[in-house]
Amino acid sequence: MKAPDSKGSTDILENLDGQLADLKKQYLDLLDRLAIHPKDISQDAPAYYSTEALNTLYAIEYKIVVLQQHSGNNEFGWCEQKREKKLSAFKKQKNEVVAQLLSELKTKYSNLLEASITIPKKYFIKRSGYYDNQSLHELSLIEENIKCTYYNMSMTYDNWCEVEKSKALSKYAITSTNLLVQVFTKIGIPAAIIIGSGTAGTSYLTSLNAIEQFENTIQLGEQKVSDGQYGAALQLFNHAKISYDGSFRNSHYSDIADKHVTANIDKAVKSCTEMIQEKELLSANNLISSLPQDVIEENASNAGKIKTLHILLESAVNEGLDVLISNISANNGHLDANTREYLNELIAISPNDYWLNFIRNKEK
């Protein structure tokens, strides 16, 4: 009998090893290409393989196992190990992204806690800090994102936001006892006899809501001043004054409101004067018209300031009339286009002026 050809057997084995190497390479390539990646890795599930993709992979796995059996290769778990390793890498990638997102959200929440807390102005007594409704709404939106991120990381939410908010508020918290200490110190009663105190402290504590409303209204008015809305600011300052119904130091809070009214009128006068000087007459007139006359007339000095503005504006309108006449003379008895617009502006300020209306009728 003829002996087996050892060289032929070796060739067959080498061919099997080559095929096996090619299939493994193909398998690794498919692991990369067939994976379905999330559109938003922070919100969606990590990358995965669809049923169709798995069937394709299983077909390659079967061929690999068959070749391994014939070649004497015992790495029968190789495909599963590579697939699981890839899936683990996808999960790790998602966890890293979500962990980074959680860190960023917590930083954003902490920064907003610090930036948005309202510390009431110390008009008389220092009071606790708080968050207004707008700030609470913005914080709640971030909190919901933080909770979702915990869920995406398969973590139980630990009320982190509430804990951090409590920490932030505690920095500016004033206890009832502390309030009483401040009240009695201000009115000259020693702190040693504060406990069991008399009417002044009780008056303050029963007026807390009124004081808070007063201070909030004043702050809204200050914001209007910053925005250049002087008329709206005056309305708010006056409202703070007349609506304060606390029994504690009425005249004190009335004086605060009056000072804000006067300071606001001074700013309005300054701004309006600058407008008149820069020939922005219609803007100046609109500003003056926006100021509530009833609030202005409560103080003779303030009323005098606004009267001066009216005189300045009237003088500027008269100067504008001279400009119109000069333009008519220079343009054969008619206004040019730009000066015609200027005429309309002057009439909007002084609609009953005889000469302005005379020129307008002549231009028709």
C-alpha positions as a printed Julia matrix, in Angstrom:
364×3 Matrix{Float64}:
   0.0     0.0    0.0
   1.2     3.49  -0.86
   2.14    5.64   2.13
   0.16    8.91   2.73
   1.59   11.99   1.12
   2.7    14.04   4.13
   3.35   17.09   1.97
  -0.27   17.0    0.69
  -1.63   16.86   4.23
   0.49   19.81   5.21
  -0.83   21.82   2.25
  -4.41   21.08   3.24
  -3.8    22.19   6.84
  -2.07   25.36   5.7
  -5.02   26.08   3.4
  -7.45   25.57   6.31
  -5.41   27.91   8.5
  -5.47   30.52   5.73
  -9.23   30.23   5.33
  -9.67   30.45   9.1
  -7.55   33.62   9.25
  -9.57   35.17   6.43
 -12.88   34.35   8.15
 -11.68   35.81  11.45
 -10.64   38.98   9.68
 -14.05   39.11   7.97
 -15.77   38.55  11.32
 -13.9    41.42  13.0
 -14.71   43.68  10.08
 -18.42   42.79  10.32
 -18.42   43.48  14.06
 -17.46   47.07  13.2
 -19.66   47.53  10.14
 -22.88   45.89  11.33
 -23.13   47.65  14.68
 -26.08   50.08  14.94
 -24.89   53.22  16.73
 -27.25   55.55  18.65
 -28.12   58.98  17.26
 -27.7    60.46  20.73
 -25.43   58.29  22.83
 -26.25   60.23  26.0
 -29.99   59.43  25.69
 -30.26   56.28  23.59
 -29.1    52.71  24.22
 -25.46   51.87  23.43
 -24.57   50.47  20.02
 -25.98   46.98  19.33
 -26.48   44.36  16.62
 -29.85   43.81  14.97
 -31.3    40.34  14.49
 -30.29   40.44  10.84
 -26.75   41.44  11.78
 -26.52   38.66  14.38
 -27.69   36.08  11.81
 -24.91   37.23   9.49
 -22.37   36.96  12.3
 -23.66   33.53  13.36
 -23.2    32.25   9.79
 -19.55   33.31   9.86
 -19.17   31.87  13.37
 -20.42   28.47  12.13
 -17.84   28.41   9.33
 -15.1    29.38  11.78
 -16.04   26.59  14.18
 -16.08   24.01  11.35
 -12.62   25.08  10.19
 -11.35   25.06  13.77
 -12.51   21.47  14.18
 -10.74   20.33  11.0
  -7.56   22.25  11.7
  -7.28   21.16  15.3
  -7.72   24.73  16.57
  -9.39   24.69  20.0
 -10.36   28.41  20.26
 -14.08   27.61  19.98
 -15.13   30.63  22.08
 -13.17   33.12  20.0
 -16.17   34.63  18.14
 -18.29   35.05  21.25
 -15.38   36.65  23.11
 -14.81   39.17  20.32
 -18.52   39.98  20.07
 -18.9    40.44  23.83
 -15.75   42.55  23.94
 -17.18   44.83  21.27
 -20.54   45.15  23.08
 -18.7    45.9   26.32
 -16.75   48.63  24.53
 -20.02   50.16  23.31
 -21.42   50.17  26.86
 -18.22   51.69  28.24
 -18.34   54.41  25.6
 -21.92   55.3   26.54
 -21.15   55.27  30.28
 -18.22   57.62  29.77
 -20.33   60.05  27.73
 -23.21   59.95  30.21
 -20.86   60.39  33.18
 -19.37   63.45  31.5
 -22.85   64.78  30.78
 -23.88   64.27  34.41
 -20.8    66.15  35.58
 -21.6    69.04  33.23
 -25.24   69.14  34.32
 -24.28   69.2   37.98
 -21.84   72.02  37.35
 -24.51   73.94  35.45
 -27.0    73.38  38.28
 -24.5    74.49  40.94
 -23.58   77.61  38.96
 -27.25   78.52  38.54
 -27.86   77.99  42.25
 -25.11   80.47  43.02
 -26.04   83.0   40.34
 -29.83   83.1   40.71
 -30.33   83.22  44.48
 -32.01   86.44  45.55
 -30.58   88.14  48.62
 -33.15   90.68  49.84
 -31.77   94.17  50.18
 -31.13   95.15  53.76
 -33.53   98.08  54.06
 -33.83   97.44  57.77
 -33.39   93.78  58.67
 -31.3    91.14  56.95
 -33.54   88.36  55.64
 -33.15   84.88  54.15
 -32.16   84.36  50.54
 -34.58   82.66  48.17
 -35.13   81.63  44.54
 -37.84   83.35  42.52
 -40.29   81.42  40.32
 -38.28   81.92  37.13
 -35.11   80.6   38.77
 -36.95   77.63  40.26
 -38.32   76.8   36.81
 -34.85   76.92  35.23
 -33.43   74.78  38.03
 -36.23   72.22  37.65
 -35.44   71.79  33.95
 -31.82   70.96  34.73
 -32.94   68.7   37.59
 -35.1    66.66  35.2
 -32.1    66.2   32.89
 -29.99   65.1   35.84
 -32.61   62.53  36.87
 -32.75   61.18  33.3
 -28.97   60.91  33.27
 -29.03   58.91  36.51
 -31.54   56.58  34.85
 -29.35   56.23  31.76
 -26.5    55.17  34.03
 -28.76   52.65  35.81
 -28.28   54.62  39.03
 -30.87   55.39  41.71
 -31.43   59.15  41.98
 -30.2    60.37  45.38
 -31.96   63.78  45.52
 -28.66   65.47  44.7
 -30.36   68.63  43.45
 -32.44   69.15  46.58
 -29.4    68.57  48.77
 -27.37   71.15  46.83
 -30.23   73.66  46.86
 -30.58   73.28  50.63
 -26.84   73.87  51.03
 -27.03   77.03  48.9
 -30.03   78.39  50.83
 -28.46   77.58  54.2
 -25.66   80.08  53.47
 -28.21   82.89  53.51
 -30.75   81.51  56.0
 -31.94   83.77  58.8
 -33.77   82.08  61.69
 -36.73   83.62  63.52
 -34.56   84.11  66.6
 -31.98   85.93  64.53
 -34.72   88.15  63.1
 -35.82   89.09  66.6
 -32.24   89.82  67.62
 -31.88   92.2   64.67
 -35.22   93.88  65.34
 -34.52   94.6   68.97
 -30.94   95.63  68.31
 -32.19   98.19  65.78
 -34.75   99.63  68.16
 -32.32   99.69  71.09
 -33.43   96.77  73.26
 -30.57   94.58  74.59
 -30.38   91.07  73.12
 -30.47   89.62  76.63
 -34.18   90.39  76.97
 -35.2    89.4   73.46
 -36.73   86.09  74.47
 -40.28   86.83  75.55
 -40.0    90.13  73.67
 -42.63   92.79  73.2
 -44.63   94.36  70.41
 -41.84   95.59  68.09
 -40.55   92.1   67.3
 -44.08   90.74  66.98
 -44.96   93.63  64.66
 -42.01   92.81  62.44
 -42.7    89.1   62.29
 -46.37   89.66  61.42
 -45.3    92.09  58.69
 -42.86   89.72  56.97
 -45.13   89.04  53.99
 -45.79   92.74  53.46
 -42.06   93.53  53.72
 -41.18   90.77  51.27
 -43.78   92.03  48.78
 -42.47   95.57  49.19
 -38.87   94.57  48.57
 -39.77   92.39  45.58
 -41.71   95.27  44.01
 -38.79   97.65  44.59
 -36.44   95.18  42.92
 -38.76   94.88  39.91
 -38.75   98.66  39.68
 -34.96   98.77  39.75
 -34.88   96.3   36.88
 -37.18   98.57  34.88
 -34.83  101.48  35.56
 -31.91   99.41  34.25
 -33.95   98.75  31.08
 -34.69  102.47  30.64
 -38.4   102.0   31.39
 -38.66  104.93  33.78
 -42.44  105.27  33.67
 -43.0   101.61  34.54
 -40.39  101.91  37.32
 -42.19  104.9   38.86
 -45.46  102.95  38.85
 -43.79  100.06  40.66
 -42.07  102.25  43.26
 -45.34  104.05  43.95
 -47.21  100.74  44.14
 -44.68   99.44  46.66
 -45.36  102.51  48.79
 -49.15  102.56  48.73
 -49.62   98.79  48.95
 -47.38   98.23  51.98
 -49.83   97.19  54.68
 -47.46   95.94  57.37
 -47.69   97.34  60.88
 -43.9    97.56  61.16
 -42.23  100.95  60.47
 -44.6   102.27  57.82
 -42.79  105.58  57.47
 -39.45  103.8   56.99
 -40.67  101.86  53.96
 -42.56  104.88  52.63
 -39.31  106.87  52.7
 -37.49  104.09  50.85
 -40.09  104.16  48.07
 -39.97  107.97  47.86
 -36.18  107.92  47.51
 -36.48  105.41  44.67
 -39.07  107.62  42.97
 -36.83  110.69  43.19
 -33.71  108.83  42.04
 -35.64  107.39  39.11
 -36.98  110.8   38.06
 -33.44  112.2   38.18
 -32.27  109.44  35.85
 -35.22  110.04  33.53
 -34.49  113.78  33.45
 -30.83  113.15  32.65
 -31.68  110.7   29.87
 -34.37  112.98  28.4
 -32.09  116.04  28.48
 -29.44  114.11  26.56
 -32.06  113.11  23.96
 -33.1   116.73  23.47
 -29.49  117.82  23.11
 -28.96  115.11  20.49
 -32.15  116.21  18.64
 -33.94  112.94  19.44
 -37.05  114.96  20.19
 -39.69  112.31  19.57
 -37.89  109.85  21.89
 -37.65  112.56  24.54
 -41.36  113.34  24.2
 -42.25  109.64  24.47
 -40.16  109.33  27.62
 -41.85  112.34  29.24
 -45.29  111.04  28.26
 -44.53  107.65  29.84
 -44.0   109.18  33.29
 -47.13  108.89  35.49
 -48.26  112.45  36.25
 -49.96  111.53  39.54
 -46.72  110.13  40.97
 -44.69  113.13  39.8
 -47.09  115.69  41.3
 -46.81  114.15  44.78
 -43.49  115.93  45.16
 -43.14  119.62  44.16
 -39.44  119.28  43.5
 -39.94  116.34  41.15
 -42.8   118.12  39.4
 -40.48  121.1   38.85
 -37.88  118.88  37.19
 -40.42  117.53  34.7
 -41.74  121.05  34.02
 -38.2   122.05  33.1
 -38.08  119.16  30.62
 -41.29  120.39  28.97
 -39.75  123.85  28.58
 -36.58  122.39  27.06
 -38.59  120.28  24.63
 -40.82  123.23  23.65
 -37.71  125.3   22.98
 -36.29  122.48  20.82
 -39.53  122.35  18.82
 -39.32  126.12  18.2
 -35.75  125.65  16.99
 -37.06  122.9   14.74
 -39.56  125.35  13.27
 -36.67  127.63  12.3
 -35.02  124.65  10.6
 -38.2   124.05   8.58
 -38.44  127.65   7.47
 -34.79  127.7    6.4
 -35.3   124.49   4.41
 -38.38  125.92   2.65
 -36.4   129.02   1.67
 -33.57  126.92   0.28
 -35.87  124.61  -1.75
 -38.12  126.98  -3.71
 -40.89  127.1   -1.15
 -41.08  123.4   -0.27
 -39.52  120.98   2.19
 -37.13  118.28   1.01
 -37.93  114.66   1.84
 -35.82  114.42   5.0
 -37.12  117.68   6.43
 -40.7   116.62   5.66
 -40.14  113.64   7.97
 -38.76  116.04  10.56
 -41.97  118.09  10.26
 -44.05  114.98  10.99
 -41.93  114.3   14.06
 -42.42  117.86  15.36
 -46.18  117.67  14.82
 -46.3   114.36  16.73
 -44.73  116.25  19.65
 -46.78  119.43  19.31
 -49.93  118.55  17.31
 -51.69  121.88  17.98
 -48.87  124.19  16.96
 -50.29  126.7   14.46
 -47.2   127.17  12.32
 -46.35  123.48  12.11
 -49.86  122.7   10.9
 -49.72  125.65   8.5
 -46.55  124.25   6.89
 -48.02  120.74   6.7
 -51.16  121.99   4.97
 -49.03  123.99   2.55
 -47.02  120.88   1.69
 -50.07  118.8    0.78
